[in-house]
Amino acid sequence: MRFFRAQPPKPHPDAFAKVFAELGLVPPEILKNVAYIGDRIYTDIYAANRVGFELVIRALPFGTKETIGVRMARKFENFVYANK
């Protein structure tokens, strides 16, 4: 398993293009060989759907040091998801 951190950040398509280039993948190989793993309901779902990846959502965040902005966004996402 390989991990990549790209700039600009998700869900910008250039972030995925950089990872695809490093893996040597081109469409349609990308969709058969890549799963997107995320811990943010809306940004990760949006990013995965935009490119067409399989998506795995992690129930707990990846890190423990989140900024106040990320914590607020996560609370909002959870509220919206719970009240859909």
OpenMM code with the backbone's topology and positions (N, CA, C; nanometers):
from openmm import Vec3, app, unit

residues = "MET ARG PHE PHE ARG ALA GLN PRO PRO LYS PRO HIS PRO ASP ALA PHE ALA LYS VAL PHE ALA GLU LEU GLY LEU VAL PRO PRO GLU ILE LEU LYS ASN VAL ALA TYR ILE GLY ASP ARG ILE TYR THR ASP ILE TYR ALA ALA ASN ARG VAL GLY PHE GLU LEU VAL ILE ARG ALA LEU PRO PHE GLY THR LYS GLU THR ILE GLY VAL ARG MET ALA ARG LYS PHE GLU ASN PHE VAL TYR ALA ASN LYS".split()
positions = [
    Vec3(0.0849, -0.1155, 0.0000),
    Vec3(0.0000, 0.0000, 0.0000),
    Vec3(0.0902, 0.1228, 0.0000),
    Vec3(0.0561, 0.2216, -0.0853),
    Vec3(0.1329, 0.3455, -0.0912),
    Vec3(0.0422, 0.4618, -0.0562),
    Vec3(0.0972, 0.5610, 0.0122),
    Vec3(0.0227, 0.6801, 0.0508),
    Vec3(0.0832, 0.8005, -0.0186),
    Vec3(-0.0018, 0.8920, -0.0623),
    Vec3(0.0431, 1.0125, -0.1303),
    Vec3(-0.0248, 1.1337, -0.0701),
    Vec3(0.0476, 1.2417, -0.0599),
    Vec3(-0.0097, 1.3705, -0.0201),
    Vec3(0.0188, 1.4658, -0.1356),
    Vec3(-0.0854, 1.5226, -0.1920),
    Vec3(-0.0690, 1.6059, -0.3108),
    Vec3(-0.1182, 1.7474, -0.2861),
    Vec3(-0.0590, 1.8411, -0.3574),
    Vec3(-0.1053, 1.9794, -0.3581),
    Vec3(-0.1423, 2.0129, -0.5011),
    Vec3(-0.2483, 2.0812, -0.5316),
    Vec3(-0.3474, 2.1324, -0.4385),
    Vec3(-0.4276, 2.0194, -0.3753),
    Vec3(-0.4905, 2.0489, -0.2626),
    Vec3(-0.5617, 1.9440, -0.1897),
    Vec3(-0.6895, 1.8983, -0.2589),
    Vec3(-0.7411, 1.7852, -0.2127),
    Vec3(-0.8687, 1.7349, -0.2620),
    Vec3(-0.9753, 1.8411, -0.2442),
    Vec3(-1.0779, 1.8441, -0.3185),
    Vec3(-1.1105, 1.7536, -0.4285),
    Vec3(-1.0631, 1.8030, -0.5642),
    Vec3(-0.9592, 1.8877, -0.5681),
    Vec3(-0.9088, 1.9404, -0.6947),
    Vec3(-0.8538, 1.8264, -0.7804),
    Vec3(-0.8944, 1.8181, -0.9079),
    Vec3(-0.8496, 1.7081, -0.9944),
    Vec3(-0.6979, 1.6986, -1.0095),
    Vec3(-0.6252, 1.8109, -0.9983),
    Vec3(-0.4795, 1.8055, -1.0115),
    Vec3(-0.4145, 1.7229, -0.9012),
    Vec3(-0.4763, 1.7184, -0.7834),
    Vec3(-0.4225, 1.6359, -0.6752),
    Vec3(-0.4238, 1.4891, -0.7163),
    Vec3(-0.5318, 1.4462, -0.7785),
    Vec3(-0.5415, 1.3075, -0.8239),
    Vec3(-0.4495, 1.2815, -0.9421),
    Vec3(-0.4381, 1.3783, -1.0327),
    Vec3(-0.3519, 1.3613, -1.1499),
    Vec3(-0.2077, 1.3345, -1.1075),
    Vec3(-0.1611, 1.4027, -1.0034),
    Vec3(-0.0242, 1.3814, -0.9554),
    Vec3(-0.0065, 1.2390, -0.9030),
    Vec3(-0.1033, 1.1920, -0.8263),
    Vec3(-0.0962, 1.0558, -0.7728),
    Vec3(-0.1010, 0.9541, -0.8860),
    Vec3(-0.1904, 0.9752, -0.9829),
    Vec3(-0.2004, 0.8821, -1.0959),
    Vec3(-0.0677, 0.8741, -1.1696),
    Vec3(-0.0039, 0.9888, -1.1911),
    Vec3(0.1237, 0.9911, -1.2617),
    Vec3(0.2304, 0.9142, -1.1840),
    Vec3(0.2336, 0.9317, -1.0515),
    Vec3(0.3327, 0.8609, -0.9701),
    Vec3(0.3100, 0.7102, -0.9706),
    Vec3(0.1847, 0.6681, -0.9820),
    Vec3(0.1533, 0.5251, -0.9869),
    Vec3(0.1647, 0.4678, -1.1276),
    Vec3(0.1773, 0.5548, -1.2267),
    Vec3(0.1838, 0.5091, -1.3650),
    Vec3(0.0503, 0.4598, -1.4171),
    Vec3(-0.0597, 0.5107, -1.3623),
    Vec3(-0.1935, 0.4683, -1.4035),
    Vec3(-0.2555, 0.5678, -1.5006),
    Vec3(-0.3288, 0.5155, -1.5946),
    Vec3(-0.4056, 0.5990, -1.6870),
    Vec3(-0.5452, 0.5404, -1.6963),
    Vec3(-0.6472, 0.6219, -1.7268),
    Vec3(-0.7826, 0.5663, -1.7404),
    Vec3(-0.7841, 0.4593, -1.8480),
    Vec3(-0.8607, 0.3510, -1.8368),
    Vec3(-0.9518, 0.3178, -1.7273),
    Vec3(-0.8866, 0.2385, -1.6141),
    Vec3(-0.7549, 0.2192, -1.6197),
    Vec3(-0.6854, 0.1456, -1.5131),
    Vec3(-0.7101, 0.2066, -1.3758),
    Vec3(-0.7203, 0.3385, -1.3704),
    Vec3(-0.7355, 0.4089, -1.2432),
    Vec3(-0.8531, 0.3539, -1.1642),
    Vec3(-0.9678, 0.3461, -1.2288),
    Vec3(-1.0891, 0.3081, -1.1574),
    Vec3(-1.0872, 0.1628, -1.1132),
    Vec3(-1.0093, 0.0786, -1.1789),
    Vec3(-1.0023, -0.0621, -1.1405),
    Vec3(-0.9025, -0.0874, -1.0281),
    Vec3(-0.8093, 0.0038, -1.0063),
    Vec3(-0.6983, -0.0219, -0.9152),
    Vec3(-0.6899, 0.0699, -0.7938),
    Vec3(-0.7835, 0.1617, -0.7794),
    Vec3(-0.7713, 0.2611, -0.6733),
    Vec3(-0.8977, 0.2670, -0.5889),
    Vec3(-0.8802, 0.2672, -0.4574),
    Vec3(-0.9899, 0.2948, -0.3642),
    Vec3(-0.9523, 0.4210, -0.2876),
    Vec3(-1.0476, 0.5071, -0.2695),
    Vec3(-1.0270, 0.6328, -0.1971),
    Vec3(-1.0702, 0.6103, -0.0529),
    Vec3(-0.9817, 0.6350, 0.0417),
    Vec3(-1.0127, 0.6169, 0.1832),
    Vec3(-1.0145, 0.7542, 0.2487),
    Vec3(-1.1246, 0.7856, 0.3159),
    Vec3(-1.1344, 0.9174, 0.3769),
    Vec3(-1.2066, 0.9137, 0.5096),
    Vec3(-1.1987, 1.0257, 0.5805),
    Vec3(-1.2671, 1.0361, 0.7097),
    Vec3(-1.3585, 1.1579, 0.7153),
    Vec3(-1.3771, 1.2265, 0.6040),
    Vec3(-1.4659, 1.3422, 0.5983),
    Vec3(-1.5833, 1.3072, 0.5086),
    Vec3(-1.7022, 1.3186, 0.5608),
    Vec3(-1.8205, 1.2740, 0.4880),
    Vec3(-1.8346, 1.3456, 0.3546),
    Vec3(-1.8340, 1.4775, 0.3564),
    Vec3(-1.8673, 1.5488, 0.2336),
    Vec3(-1.7496, 1.5690, 0.1399),
    Vec3(-1.6354, 1.6129, 0.1893),
    Vec3(-1.5245, 1.6358, 0.0971),
    Vec3(-1.4737, 1.5055, 0.0377),
    Vec3(-1.4684, 1.3995, 0.1153),
    Vec3(-1.4176, 1.2729, 0.0636),
    Vec3(-1.5165, 1.2059, -0.0310),
    Vec3(-1.6450, 1.2105, 0.0022),
    Vec3(-1.7450, 1.1549, -0.0891),
    Vec3(-1.7447, 1.2332, -0.2196),
    Vec3(-1.7406, 1.3659, -0.2094),
    Vec3(-1.7386, 1.4502, -0.3291),
    Vec3(-1.6164, 1.4199, -0.4149),
    Vec3(-1.5004, 1.4122, -0.3513),
    Vec3(-1.3771, 1.3872, -0.4254),
    Vec3(-1.3803, 1.2509, -0.4942),
    Vec3(-1.4218, 1.1477, -0.4227),
    Vec3(-1.4253, 1.0130, -0.4808),
    Vec3(-1.5267, 1.0040, -0.5940),
    Vec3(-1.6432, 1.0607, -0.5747),
    Vec3(-1.7451, 1.0567, -0.6797),
    Vec3(-1.7035, 1.1364, -0.8017),
    Vec3(-1.6340, 1.2459, -0.7800),
    Vec3(-1.5915, 1.3311, -0.8912),
    Vec3(-1.4981, 1.2561, -0.9852),
    Vec3(-1.4154, 1.1685, -0.9296),
    Vec3(-1.3199, 1.0936, -1.0102),
    Vec3(-1.3725, 0.9551, -1.0470),
    Vec3(-1.4643, 0.8999, -0.9665),
    Vec3(-1.5212, 0.7690, -0.9954),
    Vec3(-1.4582, 0.6549, -0.9185),
    Vec3(-1.3929, 0.6849, -0.8073),
    Vec3(-1.3291, 0.5823, -0.7258),
    Vec3(-1.4307, 0.5064, -0.6424),
    Vec3(-1.3905, 0.3858, -0.6002),
    Vec3(-1.4586, 0.3193, -0.4904),
    Vec3(-1.4247, 0.4007, -0.3659),
    Vec3(-1.5155, 0.4061, -0.2705),
    Vec3(-1.4936, 0.4897, -0.1527),
    Vec3(-1.5052, 0.4081, -0.0252),
    Vec3(-1.4110, 0.4292, 0.0660),
    Vec3(-1.4159, 0.3712, 0.1993),
    Vec3(-1.4145, 0.4886, 0.2966),
    Vec3(-1.5205, 0.5021, 0.3781),
    Vec3(-1.5249, 0.6092, 0.4779),
    Vec3(-1.4860, 0.5508, 0.6130),
    Vec3(-1.3927, 0.6137, 0.6759),
    Vec3(-1.3453, 0.5742, 0.8081),
    Vec3(-1.4321, 0.6425, 0.9126),
    Vec3(-1.4794, 0.5684, 1.0108),
    Vec3(-1.5704, 0.6237, 1.1115),
    Vec3(-1.5016, 0.7254, 1.2021),
    Vec3(-1.3751, 0.7047, 1.2314),
    Vec3(-1.3010, 0.7965, 1.3176),
    Vec3(-1.1990, 0.8728, 1.2348),
    Vec3(-1.1656, 0.9952, 1.2752),
    Vec3(-1.0664, 1.0725, 1.2004),
    Vec3(-0.9301, 1.0048, 1.1999),
    Vec3(-0.8498, 1.0354, 1.0977),
    Vec3(-0.7156, 0.9783, 1.0877),
    Vec3(-0.6215, 1.0353, 1.1930),
    Vec3(-0.6341, 1.1631, 1.2217),
    Vec3(-0.5428, 1.2270, 1.3157),
    Vec3(-0.6145, 1.2742, 1.4405),
    Vec3(-0.5370, 1.3114, 1.5396),
    Vec3(-0.5956, 1.3619, 1.6633),
    Vec3(-0.5792, 1.5121, 1.6770),
    Vec3(-0.4932, 1.5732, 1.5963),
    Vec3(-0.4686, 1.7173, 1.6043),
    Vec3(-0.5404, 1.7872, 1.4894),
    Vec3(-0.6663, 1.8181, 1.5107),
    Vec3(-0.7440, 1.8874, 1.4085),
    Vec3(-0.7578, 2.0340, 1.4463),
    Vec3(-0.7588, 2.1192, 1.3462),
    Vec3(-0.7796, 2.2615, 1.3712),
    Vec3(-0.9244, 2.2836, 1.4127),
    Vec3(-0.9510, 2.3997, 1.4692),
    Vec3(-1.0875, 2.4323, 1.5097),
    Vec3(-1.1802, 2.4318, 1.3885),
    Vec3(-1.1296, 2.4762, 1.2737),
    Vec3(-1.2107, 2.4766, 1.1516),
    Vec3(-1.2518, 2.3365, 1.1092),
    Vec3(-1.1588, 2.2422, 1.1161),
    Vec3(-1.1893, 2.1035, 1.0794),
    Vec3(-1.2865, 2.0430, 1.1794),
    Vec3(-1.2663, 2.0703, 1.3079),
    Vec3(-1.3594, 2.0176, 1.4085),
    Vec3(-1.5001, 2.0716, 1.3869),
    Vec3(-1.5110, 2.2009, 1.3553),
    Vec3(-1.6426, 2.2603, 1.3307),
    Vec3(-1.7064, 2.2012, 1.2051),
    Vec3(-1.6270, 2.1848, 1.0996),
    Vec3(-1.6794, 2.1267, 0.9760),
    Vec3(-1.7265, 1.9841, 0.9998),
    Vec3(-1.6500, 1.9081, 1.0778),
    Vec3(-1.6878, 1.7691, 1.1064),
    Vec3(-1.8182, 1.7637, 1.1866),
    Vec3(-1.8350, 1.8533, 1.2837),
    Vec3(-1.9599, 1.8579, 1.3609),
    Vec3(-2.0776, 1.8917, 1.2699),
    Vec3(-2.0570, 1.9867, 1.1785),
    Vec3(-2.1625, 2.0239, 1.0847),
    Vec3(-2.1969, 1.9063, 0.9934),
    Vec3(-2.0948, 1.8388, 0.9398),
    Vec3(-2.1182, 1.7222, 0.8540),
    Vec3(-2.1986, 1.6163, 0.9286),
    Vec3(-2.1598, 1.5878, 1.0512),
    Vec3(-2.2301, 1.4856, 1.1297),
    Vec3(-2.3736, 1.5261, 1.1586),
    Vec3(-2.3962, 1.6545, 1.1874),
    Vec3(-2.5313, 1.7045, 1.2118),
    Vec3(-2.6177, 1.6886, 1.0871),
    Vec3(-2.5661, 1.7322, 0.9732),
    Vec3(-2.6416, 1.7221, 0.8479),
    Vec3(-2.6690, 1.5765, 0.8147),
    Vec3(-2.5676, 1.4909, 0.8287),
    Vec3(-2.5844, 1.3495, 0.7971),
    Vec3(-2.6884, 1.2848, 0.8884),
    Vec3(-2.6877, 1.3197, 1.0169),
    Vec3(-2.7824, 1.2614, 1.1129),
    Vec3(-2.9250, 1.3112, 1.0911),
    Vec3(-2.9406, 1.4280, 1.0302),
    Vec3(-3.0729, 1.4880, 1.0121),
    Vec3(-3.1173, 1.4917, 0.8665),
    Vec3(-3.0652, 1.4022, 0.7854),
    Vec3(-3.1013, 1.4028, 0.6427),
    Vec3(-3.2398, 1.3511, 0.6186),
] * unit.nanometer
topology = app.Topology()
chain = topology.addChain("A")
for resn in residues:
    res = topology.addResidue(resn, chain)
    for name in ("N", "CA", "C"):
        topology.addAtom(name, app.Element.getBySymbol(name[0]), res)
